[in-house]
Amino acid sequence: MPGLKTNLDITTMIERWSYSPTIDVSLRSSEVPSRGVSTWLDREREAAAPCGRRIFIATIEARVIALDAVIAFALP
């Protein structure tokens, strides 16, 4: 599935959450490479607080999606 991101607990290898953005696969592209994943920590909040840590992913359609790192909720 293009764009699937998964958060694993590294001690147990149990999936905490997964997120797959809706991607228009009809767009012309030579391949579906990894566009990378970045994380950002808001130093004014606890990491486990809502939006305390964000995950940023880029899609092949040139969109950037921000996710709350704890619950994988897509942020506006």
Stockholm file with secondary structure:
# STOCKHOLM 1.0

chainA/1-76         MPGLKTNLDITTMIERWSYSPTIDVSLRSSEVPSRGVSTWLDREREAAAPCGRRIFIATIEARVIALDAVIAFALP
#=GR chainA/1-76 SS CTTCEEEECTTTCCEEEEECCCCCTTSCCSCCCCCCEEEEECTTSCTTSTTSEEEEEECTTSCEEEEETTTCCEEC
#=GC SS_cons        CTTCEEEECTTTCCEEEEECCCCCTTSCCSCCCCCCEEEEECTTSCTTSTTSEEEEEECTTSCEEEEETTTCCEEC
//
